[in-house]
Amino acid sequence: MIKMKKRLMVSMLCTLIFSMVITTILFIVIENHEYIENMKQTLKVNNQIIINVLKNEKIDNHSSFFKKQFENTLTRETLIDKDGKVISDSIAIEKDMNNHNQRKEIQEARKSGTGYDIRVSDTTGKKTLYFATIFKDGYVVRSALTMQTIKGFEDNYFKYYIIITLFSILVSIVFALKLSKSIVDPIKKLQYTTSSIASGKLDKRVRINSKDEIGELANTFNYMADALQSTLKDSLDKQNKLEAILKSMDSGVIAVDTKYNIIMINPYAKKIFGIKKDIIGESLIDNIRDFELEDIFKSMEDDYREIKILWPRERELRIKTAYIINSSKKIGKVAVIQDITDIKKLENMRSQFVANVSHELKTPLTSIKGFAETLKYVDDTENKNRFLNIINDEADRLTRLINDILTLSHIESNSMDKLEEVKIDDIIKDVCYMMKTAADKKNIKIEKIGDKVPSIWADADRFKQMVINLMDNSIKYTNNGGTVKIGTMLQDNNCVLWVEDNGVGISEEHQHRLFERFYRVDKARSRSQGGTGLGLAIVKHIVLGLSGTIDLQSEVGKGSKFTVKIPLDANSKNENI
């Protein structure tokens, strides 16, 4: 008991001392905070007085005015122009002072009207509070006042200090009384915890940190409870880790027992097969009605299989199965399911692209080879020139095709040659001028309409190519005497660019495929006009590179309208023109 009493008295004394120290520090901090706030208010009023004087009186020499008016005051006054140059200072020589635009109080004043900072002055070498106020034309008036290092208590705060000190003493006494109860409370805790563990709550422990006999008893009791719970805890940890891994997998996992009842299924597998309820313990066949999947689970072999399912949506799956073995006994089967639908689509697209490229390259090469061989047997100049012109045209078409393929590949690789401010209106003017010759050949009128729009941060050459391709497409498929319109506008923080014509139009069945590589509505007409079938595909990828969208509205016999929307992100260096 003597040991406990000593611990009580020591604890009480330490608590009291600690409370007194904390209370003292707290009051000093509070008073110094108020002291600083009073200084700031004083300097703010001082700045306003100076500003009023500067506004209302004509002062020829600001430097001499400041030194004369404020040389005997406690405050230091400074006048700074919009470029950060010190115009006047009450104690320092202005030409020897550095540019002040990087000073914290000056920066804050230019942002919000006023600003302050506390630092050691380069001029006086003392800790100083600076307060700056901005007025006309970016000029700033700054007042400074040397600070006391530490401020003690004032009379008006002393009574609060006494009150809080007495409160702290009271708290210390209460704490000491509670400490005395620690002799009885641990015994009660032991009794309660023993009852809890006996009722099945194995996680209950006695929380006693003392190093006396009661603390040793509690530690022994907790050790016994830990030993009892350790096996169960390890099992639960393994289960939780397995569940976390299965939930985070981008592959489906299904495990069944020997009777094909589901013993485990992860969320991704549920998503693949459209399962929204808990099916643990239920039959696999009753919940996933797919004969191929059933055959895979019933198969005696462990191997990769690929199947196609039609519900809840069409997917292609790759499935790997393996037996679950416990003590050399097969107790079930597990399947890992991968959704390879997108991979298959990419493979098909790659095959189609290679086939299309081969076909498109083969056609002009065949023509060139055929006419080149024919030239061997042609003697008259007229036919020779005609064949040479055909060879030249096919070579040009081959060059355009290769260039478009390279351009498309470059864009798809997300490679940006340069980033710069793109003034959309200037780009449109240049493109309209470039396309005028082609339009004049068909007596097509080009009209530029719409509003002025903000510039964007992008690759100017790519953006220009996008506009050229859209204009070229409209001119090609607009009849003689038609009209092609290009316009811009700002809509819902999007820069909208559209190209509209009154040409032949596109039927609805072709519209959704128009941006595919090598897709042509009229192949014969497209080739005759020099098209490669990649122009609109290039446009689509440029738009996607700008995080934009492209939309098509068209009607056969009335024309087409392509609309590009590019979001204006404030963080992408976009600026208004």
C-alpha positions as CSV (number, residue, x, y, z in Angstrom):
1,M,0.0,0.0,0.0
2,I,2.9,2.3,0.7
3,K,4.2,1.8,-2.8
4,M,0.8,2.7,-4.2
5,K,0.6,5.8,-2.0
6,K,4.0,7.0,-3.2
7,R,2.9,6.4,-6.8
8,L,-0.2,8.4,-6.1
9,M,1.6,11.4,-4.6
10,V,4.3,11.4,-7.4
11,S,1.6,11.3,-10.0
12,M,-0.4,14.1,-8.4
13,L,2.7,16.3,-8.1
14,C,3.8,15.6,-11.7
15,T,0.3,16.3,-13.0
16,L,0.1,19.6,-11.0
17,I,3.5,20.8,-12.3
18,F,2.5,19.8,-15.8
19,S,-0.8,21.6,-15.6
20,M,0.9,24.8,-14.4
21,V,3.5,24.7,-17.2
22,I,0.8,24.1,-19.8
23,T,-1.4,26.8,-18.4
24,T,1.5,29.3,-18.4
25,I,2.5,28.5,-21.9
26,L,-1.2,28.7,-23.0
27,F,-1.6,32.2,-21.6
28,I,1.6,33.5,-23.0
29,V,0.7,32.2,-26.5
30,I,-2.8,33.7,-26.2
31,E,-1.5,37.1,-25.1
32,N,1.2,37.2,-27.8
33,H,-1.4,36.3,-30.4
34,E,-3.5,39.2,-29.3
35,Y,-0.4,41.4,-29.2
36,I,0.4,40.6,-32.8
37,E,-3.2,41.2,-33.8
38,N,-3.2,44.6,-32.1
39,M,0.1,45.5,-33.9
40,K,-1.5,44.4,-37.3
41,Q,-4.5,46.6,-36.6
42,T,-2.4,49.5,-35.7
43,L,-0.2,49.2,-38.8
44,K,-3.3,48.8,-41.0
45,V,-4.8,52.1,-39.7
46,N,-1.4,53.7,-40.1
47,N,-1.3,52.5,-43.8
48,Q,-4.7,53.9,-44.4
49,I,-3.7,57.3,-43.0
50,I,-0.7,57.4,-45.3
51,I,-2.8,56.4,-48.3
52,N,-5.3,59.2,-47.6
53,V,-2.4,61.7,-47.4
54,L,-0.9,60.4,-50.7
55,K,-4.3,60.6,-52.4
56,N,-5.3,64.1,-51.1
57,E,-1.9,65.9,-51.1
58,K,0.4,66.7,-53.9
59,I,3.9,65.4,-52.9
60,D,6.8,66.2,-55.2
61,N,9.5,64.2,-53.4
62,H,8.2,61.1,-51.7
63,S,11.5,60.1,-50.3
64,S,12.1,63.3,-48.4
65,F,8.4,63.4,-47.3
66,F,8.6,59.9,-45.7
67,K,11.9,60.6,-44.0
68,K,10.7,63.9,-42.6
69,Q,7.3,62.8,-41.5
70,F,8.3,59.5,-39.9
71,E,11.9,59.8,-38.7
72,N,10.9,60.2,-35.1
73,T,8.1,57.6,-35.1
74,L,8.2,54.0,-33.8
75,T,7.0,52.7,-37.1
76,R,9.0,52.4,-40.4
77,E,7.1,53.4,-43.5
78,T,7.8,52.2,-47.1
79,L,6.3,53.1,-50.5
80,I,6.7,50.4,-53.2
81,D,5.6,50.8,-56.9
82,K,3.9,48.1,-59.0
83,D,7.3,46.7,-60.2
84,G,8.5,46.1,-56.6
85,K,10.9,49.1,-56.6
86,V,11.1,51.0,-53.3
87,I,10.1,54.6,-53.9
88,S,10.4,55.9,-50.4
89,D,11.5,54.5,-47.0
90,S,11.5,56.4,-43.7
91,I,14.9,55.0,-42.4
92,A,16.7,53.3,-45.3
93,I,18.3,54.5,-48.6
94,E,15.9,53.5,-51.4
95,K,18.5,52.8,-54.0
96,D,20.3,50.3,-51.7
97,M,17.1,48.3,-51.2
98,N,16.2,45.1,-53.1
99,N,13.1,44.6,-55.2
100,H,10.2,43.9,-52.8
101,N,7.8,42.0,-55.1
102,Q,9.0,38.7,-53.6
103,R,8.3,39.7,-50.1
104,K,5.4,37.7,-48.5
105,E,3.4,40.7,-47.3
106,I,3.7,42.4,-50.8
107,Q,2.5,39.3,-52.6
108,E,-0.5,38.9,-50.2
109,A,-1.4,42.6,-50.6
110,R,-1.4,42.3,-54.4
111,K,-3.7,39.3,-54.2
112,S,-6.2,40.3,-51.4
113,G,-5.6,44.0,-50.7
114,T,-3.6,43.5,-47.5
115,G,-0.8,41.2,-46.3
116,Y,1.6,40.7,-43.4
117,D,4.7,38.9,-42.4
118,I,7.0,38.5,-39.4
119,R,10.7,38.2,-40.0
120,V,14.1,39.6,-39.1
121,S,14.6,42.9,-40.9
122,D,17.6,43.1,-43.3
123,T,18.0,46.8,-42.4
124,T,17.6,46.8,-38.6
125,G,18.5,43.2,-37.8
126,K,15.5,42.9,-35.5
127,K,12.4,40.8,-35.5
128,T,9.8,42.9,-37.2
129,L,6.1,42.8,-38.2
130,Y,5.4,44.1,-41.7
131,F,1.9,45.1,-42.9
132,A,1.2,46.0,-46.5
133,T,-1.8,47.7,-48.1
134,I,-2.3,48.2,-51.8
135,F,-3.8,51.2,-53.4
136,K,-4.1,52.8,-56.9
137,D,-2.0,51.6,-59.9
138,G,-0.4,48.7,-58.0
139,Y,1.4,50.8,-55.5
140,V,1.8,49.4,-51.9
141,V,2.2,51.2,-48.6
142,R,4.0,49.1,-46.0
143,S,4.3,49.8,-42.3
144,A,6.7,47.9,-40.0
145,L,7.1,47.7,-36.2
146,T,9.8,46.0,-34.1
147,M,8.3,43.2,-32.0
148,Q,9.0,42.2,-28.4
149,T,10.5,38.7,-28.2
150,I,8.3,37.4,-25.5
151,K,5.4,39.1,-23.8
152,G,4.4,38.3,-20.3
153,F,1.1,38.6,-18.5
154,E,-0.9,41.8,-18.3
155,D,-3.1,42.6,-15.3
156,N,-6.3,42.0,-17.2
157,Y,-5.2,38.4,-17.9
158,F,-3.9,37.6,-14.4
159,K,-7.3,36.7,-12.9
160,Y,-8.0,34.2,-15.8
161,Y,-4.6,32.7,-15.1
162,I,-5.5,32.1,-11.5
163,I,-8.8,30.6,-12.4
164,I,-7.3,28.2,-14.9
165,T,-4.5,27.3,-12.4
166,L,-7.1,26.5,-9.7
167,F,-9.0,24.4,-12.2
168,S,-5.8,22.5,-13.1
169,I,-5.2,21.8,-9.4
170,L,-8.7,20.5,-9.0
171,V,-8.2,18.2,-12.1
172,S,-5.0,16.9,-10.6
173,I,-6.7,16.0,-7.3
174,V,-9.5,14.2,-9.2
175,F,-6.9,12.3,-11.2
176,A,-5.2,11.3,-8.0
177,L,-8.5,10.0,-6.5
178,K,-9.1,8.0,-9.6
179,L,-5.7,6.6,-9.5
180,S,-6.5,5.3,-6.0
181,K,-9.4,3.4,-7.5
182,S,-7.0,1.5,-9.7
183,I,-6.4,-0.9,-6.9
184,V,-10.0,-2.1,-7.1
185,D,-10.9,-1.5,-10.7
186,P,-8.4,-4.1,-12.2
187,I,-9.9,-6.8,-10.0
188,K,-13.4,-5.9,-11.4
189,K,-12.0,-5.9,-14.9
190,L,-10.5,-9.3,-14.5
191,Q,-13.9,-10.6,-13.3
192,Y,-15.7,-9.1,-16.2
193,T,-13.2,-10.3,-18.8
194,T,-13.3,-13.8,-17.4
195,S,-17.1,-13.9,-17.8
196,S,-16.9,-12.6,-21.4
197,I,-14.4,-15.2,-22.5
198,A,-16.4,-17.9,-20.9
199,S,-19.4,-16.7,-23.0
200,G,-17.4,-17.0,-26.2
201,K,-16.0,-13.5,-26.6
202,L,-12.4,-14.5,-27.2
203,D,-11.2,-11.0,-28.2
204,K,-11.8,-9.6,-24.7
205,R,-8.6,-8.6,-22.8
206,V,-7.8,-6.9,-19.5
207,R,-6.3,-3.5,-20.1
208,I,-3.9,-2.9,-17.2
209,N,-0.6,-1.3,-17.7
210,S,0.7,-1.2,-14.1
211,K,3.8,-3.1,-13.1
212,D,2.6,-4.1,-9.6
213,E,1.2,-7.5,-8.6
214,I,-2.2,-6.7,-10.2
215,G,-0.5,-5.8,-13.5
216,E,1.4,-9.1,-13.5
217,L,-1.8,-11.0,-12.8
218,A,-3.5,-9.3,-15.7
219,N,-0.6,-10.0,-18.1
220,T,-0.7,-13.7,-17.2
221,F,-4.4,-13.7,-17.8
222,N,-4.0,-12.0,-21.2
223,Y,-1.3,-14.5,-22.2
224,M,-3.7,-17.3,-21.5
225,A,-6.4,-15.7,-23.6
226,D,-4.0,-15.0,-26.5
227,A,-2.9,-18.6,-26.6
228,L,-6.6,-19.6,-26.8
229,Q,-7.4,-17.3,-29.7
230,S,-4.2,-17.6,-31.8
231,T,-5.3,-20.6,-33.9
232,L,-8.7,-19.0,-34.7
233,K,-7.0,-15.7,-35.5
234,D,-4.6,-17.2,-38.0
235,S,-7.4,-19.0,-39.8
236,L,-9.4,-15.8,-40.1
237,D,-6.4,-13.8,-41.3
238,K,-5.7,-16.3,-44.1
239,Q,-9.4,-16.3,-45.1
240,N,-9.5,-12.4,-45.2
241,K,-6.3,-12.3,-47.3
242,L,-7.7,-14.8,-49.7
243,E,-11.0,-12.8,-50.0
244,A,-9.1,-9.6,-50.5
245,I,-7.0,-11.1,-53.3
246,L,-10.1,-12.6,-55.0
247,K,-12.0,-9.3,-54.8
248,S,-9.2,-7.4,-56.4
249,M,-8.6,-9.8,-59.3
250,D,-9.4,-8.8,-62.8
251,S,-10.2,-12.5,-63.5
252,G,-13.2,-14.6,-62.4
253,V,-12.7,-17.4,-59.9
254,I,-15.2,-20.2,-59.2
255,A,-14.7,-23.1,-56.9
256,V,-17.0,-26.1,-56.6
257,D,-17.1,-29.2,-54.5
258,T,-17.4,-32.8,-55.9
259,K,-21.1,-32.3,-56.3
260,Y,-20.7,-29.1,-58.2
261,N,-22.0,-26.9,-55.4
262,I,-20.4,-23.5,-55.3
263,I,-18.0,-23.1,-52.4
264,M,-16.5,-19.8,-53.6
265,I,-17.1,-17.2,-56.3
266,N,-15.5,-13.7,-56.6
267,P,-17.3,-10.5,-57.7
268,Y,-15.7,-10.5,-61.1
269,A,-17.1,-13.9,-61.9
270,K,-20.5,-12.8,-60.8
271,K,-20.2,-9.8,-63.1
272,I,-19.3,-12.0,-66.1
273,F,-22.3,-14.3,-65.6
274,G,-24.8,-11.6,-64.5
275,I,-25.2,-13.0,-60.9
276,K,-26.5,-10.5,-58.4
277,K,-27.2,-12.7,-55.3
278,D,-25.2,-14.8,-52.9
279,I,-25.1,-18.3,-54.4
280,I,-22.6,-20.0,-52.1
281,G,-23.7,-23.5,-51.4
282,E,-26.0,-23.6,-54.4
283,S,-25.6,-25.7,-57.5
284,L,-23.4,-24.3,-60.3
285,I,-25.6,-25.8,-63.0
286,D,-28.7,-24.1,-61.6
287,N,-27.2,-20.7,-61.5
288,I,-25.0,-20.6,-64.6
289,R,-26.8,-22.3,-67.4
290,D,-24.0,-22.8,-69.9
291,F,-23.4,-26.3,-71.3
292,E,-19.8,-25.6,-72.3
293,L,-18.9,-24.3,-68.8
294,E,-20.6,-27.4,-67.3
295,D,-18.5,-29.6,-69.5
296,I,-15.3,-27.9,-68.4
297,F,-16.0,-28.5,-64.7
298,K,-17.0,-32.1,-65.4
299,S,-13.9,-32.8,-67.6
300,M,-11.2,-34.9,-66.1
301,E,-8.5,-32.8,-67.7
302,D,-6.9,-29.5,-66.4
303,D,-6.4,-27.3,-69.4
304,Y,-7.1,-24.0,-71.1
305,R,-10.4,-23.8,-72.9
306,E,-12.0,-20.9,-74.8
307,I,-15.8,-20.5,-74.9
308,K,-18.4,-17.9,-76.0
309,I,-21.4,-16.9,-73.8
310,L,-24.4,-15.0,-74.9
311,W,-25.8,-13.8,-71.6
312,P,-25.9,-11.3,-69.9
313,R,-24.0,-10.1,-72.9
314,E,-21.9,-11.7,-75.6
315,R,-18.4,-12.5,-74.3
316,E,-15.4,-14.6,-75.2
317,L,-13.8,-16.4,-72.2
318,R,-10.6,-18.3,-71.5
319,I,-11.0,-20.8,-68.7
320,K,-8.2,-22.7,-66.8
321,T,-9.3,-25.4,-64.3
322,A,-7.5,-27.2,-61.6
323,Y,-8.5,-29.8,-58.9
324,I,-8.7,-28.7,-55.3
325,I,-6.6,-31.3,-53.3
326,N,-6.6,-31.9,-49.6
327,S,-4.4,-34.7,-48.2
328,S,-4.1,-36.3,-51.6
329,K,-7.8,-36.3,-52.0
330,K,-9.7,-34.4,-54.7
331,I,-12.4,-32.4,-52.9
332,G,-13.4,-30.1,-55.7
333,K,-12.4,-28.0,-58.7
334,V,-11.5,-24.4,-59.2
335,A,-11.7,-22.4,-62.5
336,V,-10.0,-19.1,-63.3
337,I,-11.9,-17.2,-66.0
338,Q,-10.5,-14.4,-68.2
339,D,-12.6,-12.1,-70.3
340,I,-10.8,-12.0,-73.7
341,T,-13.5,-10.3,-75.6
342,D,-11.5,-7.1,-76.1
343,I,-8.4,-9.0,-77.0
344,K,-10.3,-10.9,-79.6
345,K,-11.7,-7.7,-81.0
346,L,-8.2,-6.2,-81.2
347,E,-6.9,-9.3,-83.0
348,N,-9.7,-9.1,-85.5
349,M,-9.1,-5.3,-86.0
350,R,-5.4,-6.0,-86.5
351,S,-6.1,-8.7,-89.0
352,Q,-8.6,-6.5,-90.9
353,F,-6.2,-3.6,-90.8
354,V,-3.3,-5.7,-92.3
355,A,-5.7,-7.1,-95.0
356,N,-6.9,-3.6,-95.9
357,V,-3.5,-2.1,-96.0
358,S,-2.3,-5.0,-98.2
359,H,-5.2,-4.6,-100.5
360,E,-4.9,-0.8,-100.7
361,L,-1.1,-1.0,-101.4
362,K,-1.5,-3.9,-103.8
363,T,-4.0,-2.0,-106.1
364,P,-1.7,0.9,-107.1
365,L,1.4,-1.3,-107.2
366,T,-0.4,-3.7,-109.6
367,S,-1.4,-0.7,-111.8
368,I,2.1,0.7,-111.8
369,K,3.6,-2.7,-112.6
370,G,1.1,-3.4,-115.4
371,F,1.5,-0.1,-117.2
372,A,5.3,-0.2,-116.7
373,E,5.4,-3.6,-118.5
374,T,3.0,-2.3,-121.2
375,L,5.3,0.6,-121.9
376,K,7.9,-1.8,-123.2
377,Y,5.7,-2.6,-126.2
378,V,4.2,0.9,-126.9
379,D,5.9,3.1,-129.5
380,D,3.7,6.1,-130.0
381,T,4.3,9.1,-127.8
382,E,0.6,9.8,-126.9
383,N,0.0,6.4,-125.4
384,K,3.4,6.5,-123.6
385,N,2.6,9.8,-122.0
386,R,-0.9,8.6,-121.0
387,F,0.5,5.5,-119.4
388,L,3.2,7.5,-117.6
389,N,0.6,9.9,-116.3
390,I,-1.4,6.9,-114.9
391,I,1.8,5.5,-113.3
392,N,2.5,8.9,-111.8
393,D,-1.1,9.2,-110.5
394,E,-0.9,5.7,-108.9
395,A,2.4,6.5,-107.4
396,D,0.9,9.7,-105.9
397,R,-2.0,7.7,-104.5
398,L,0.5,5.2,-103.1
399,T,2.4,8.0,-101.4
400,R,-0.8,9.6,-100.0
401,L,-1.8,6.2,-98.6
402,I,1.6,5.5,-97.0
403,N,1.7,9.1,-95.5
404,D,-1.9,8.7,-94.1
405,I,-0.9,5.3,-92.6
406,L,2.2,6.8,-91.0
407,T,0.2,9.8,-89.7
408,L,-2.5,7.5,-88.2
409,S,0.2,5.4,-86.5
410,H,1.9,8.5,-85.1
411,I,-1.3,9.8,-83.7
412,E,-2.3,6.5,-82.1
413,S,1.0,6.3,-80.4
414,N,0.0,9.5,-78.5
415,S,3.1,11.2,-79.7
416,M,2.9,15.0,-79.7
417,D,5.6,16.7,-81.8
418,K,5.0,20.1,-80.1
419,L,2.6,21.8,-77.8
420,E,1.6,25.4,-78.4
421,E,-1.2,27.8,-78.2
422,V,-3.5,27.1,-81.1
423,K,-5.7,30.0,-82.2
424,I,-8.6,28.2,-83.8
425,D,-9.9,31.2,-85.7
426,D,-6.5,31.7,-87.4
427,I,-6.3,28.0,-88.3
428,I,-9.8,28.1,-89.9
429,K,-8.8,31.1,-92.0
430,D,-5.7,29.4,-93.2
431,V,-7.6,26.2,-94.1
432,C,-10.3,28.1,-95.9
433,Y,-7.6,29.8,-98.0
434,M,-5.9,26.5,-98.7
435,M,-9.1,24.8,-99.8
436,K,-10.3,27.7,-102.0
437,T,-8.6,26.3,-105.1
438,A,-10.3,22.9,-104.8
439,A,-13.6,24.5,-104.0
440,D,-13.4,26.9,-107.0
441,K,-12.8,23.9,-109.4
442,K,-16.4,22.7,-108.5
443,N,-17.8,26.3,-108.1
444,I,-18.3,25.5,-104.3
445,K,-18.8,28.5,-102.0
446,I,-17.0,28.3,-98.6
447,E,-18.6,30.3,-95.8
448,K,-17.0,31.0,-92.4
449,I,-19.5,31.7,-89.6
450,G,-19.9,31.6,-85.9
451,D,-18.4,33.2,-82.8
452,K,-14.8,33.8,-81.8
453,V,-13.6,31.0,-79.5
454,P,-10.8,30.6,-77.0
455,S,-7.4,29.2,-78.0
456,I,-6.3,25.7,-76.9
457,W,-3.0,24.1,-75.9
458,A,-2.3,21.4,-78.5
459,D,-0.2,20.4,-81.5
460,A,-1.1,23.1,-84.1
461,D,-0.2,20.9,-87.1
462,R,-2.4,18.0,-86.0
463,F,-5.3,20.4,-85.3
464,K,-4.9,22.0,-88.7
465,Q,-4.8,18.6,-90.3
466,M,-8.1,17.7,-88.6
467,V,-9.8,20.8,-90.1
468,I,-8.2,20.2,-93.5
469,N,-9.5,16.6,-93.6
470,L,-13.1,17.7,-92.6
471,M,-13.1,20.5,-95.2
472,D,-11.6,18.2,-97.9
473,N,-14.2,15.5,-97.2
474,S,-17.1,18.0,-97.5
475,I,-15.7,19.5,-100.8
476,K,-15.2,16.1,-102.3
477,Y,-18.8,15.0,-101.7
478,T,-20.5,18.3,-102.5
479,N,-21.8,18.7,-106.0
480,N,-20.9,21.6,-108.3
481,G,-22.3,24.9,-107.2
482,G,-22.8,23.7,-103.6
483,T,-21.9,25.3,-100.3
484,V,-19.5,24.3,-97.5
485,K,-19.9,26.1,-94.1
486,I,-17.4,26.0,-91.3
487,G,-18.2,27.6,-87.9
488,T,-17.2,27.8,-84.3
489,M,-18.9,28.6,-81.0
490,L,-18.5,28.3,-77.2
491,Q,-21.0,25.9,-75.5
492,D,-21.0,24.6,-71.9
493,N,-17.2,25.2,-71.5
494,N,-16.6,23.4,-74.8
495,C,-15.1,24.8,-78.0
496,V,-17.4,23.6,-80.8
497,L,-16.2,23.4,-84.4
498,W,-18.5,22.2,-87.2
499,V,-18.3,21.7,-90.9
500,E,-21.5,21.5,-92.9
501,D,-22.2,20.9,-96.6
502,N,-25.2,20.4,-98.8
503,G,-23.7,17.5,-100.7
504,V,-24.7,14.0,-101.4
505,G,-25.1,13.0,-97.8
506,I,-24.6,9.6,-96.1
507,S,-27.2,7.0,-95.4
508,E,-27.8,6.0,-91.8
509,E,-26.5,2.4,-92.3
510,H,-23.0,3.8,-93.1
511,Q,-22.8,6.6,-90.5
512,H,-21.6,4.5,-87.6
513,R,-18.7,3.0,-89.6
514,L,-17.6,6.2,-91.3
515,F,-14.6,6.8,-88.9
516,E,-13.2,3.2,-89.4
517,R,-9.9,2.8,-91.3
518,F,-10.4,2.3,-95.0
519,Y,-14.1,2.4,-94.8
520,R,-15.7,4.1,-97.9
521,V,-19.4,4.6,-98.6
522,D,-18.7,4.8,-102.4
523,K,-15.3,3.1,-103.0
524,A,-15.2,3.9,-106.7
525,R,-16.0,7.6,-106.2
526,S,-13.5,7.9,-103.2
527,R,-10.6,6.4,-105.2
528,S,-11.4,8.5,-108.2
529,Q,-11.1,11.7,-106.1
530,G,-7.9,10.6,-104.5
531,G,-9.2,9.4,-101.2
532,T,-7.3,6.8,-99.1
533,G,-10.1,5.9,-96.7
534,L,-8.1,7.1,-93.7
535,G,-9.0,10.8,-93.6
536,L,-11.9,10.6,-91.2
537,A,-10.1,7.9,-89.1
538,I,-7.2,10.4,-88.6
539,V,-9.8,13.1,-87.7
540,K,-11.3,10.8,-85.0
541,H,-7.9,10.0,-83.4
542,I,-6.9,13.7,-83.4
543,V,-10.2,14.6,-81.6
544,L,-9.7,11.8,-79.1
545,G,-6.2,13.1,-78.4
546,L,-7.8,16.4,-77.5
547,S,-10.2,14.6,-75.1
548,G,-13.0,15.7,-77.4
549,T,-15.9,14.1,-79.3
550,I,-17.0,14.1,-82.9
551,D,-20.6,13.7,-84.1
552,L,-22.1,13.3,-87.5
553,Q,-25.5,14.4,-88.8
554,S,-26.3,13.5,-92.4
555,E,-29.2,12.9,-94.7
556,V,-29.0,11.5,-98.2
557,G,-29.4,14.2,-100.9
558,K,-29.3,17.0,-98.3
559,G,-25.8,17.0,-97.0
560,S,-23.7,16.3,-93.9
561,K,-22.6,18.1,-90.7
562,F,-19.5,17.1,-88.7
563,T,-19.4,18.6,-85.1
564,V,-16.3,18.5,-83.0
565,K,-16.5,19.4,-79.3
566,I,-13.2,20.1,-77.4
567,P,-13.5,20.6,-73.6
568,L,-11.7,23.8,-72.2
569,D,-9.9,22.6,-69.2
570,A,-8.7,25.5,-67.0
571,N,-5.6,23.5,-66.0
572,S,-4.5,22.8,-69.6
573,K,-3.1,26.3,-70.2
574,N,-6.1,27.4,-72.2
575,E,-6.5,31.1,-72.4
576,N,-9.0,33.4,-74.0
577,I,-8.0,35.1,-77.2
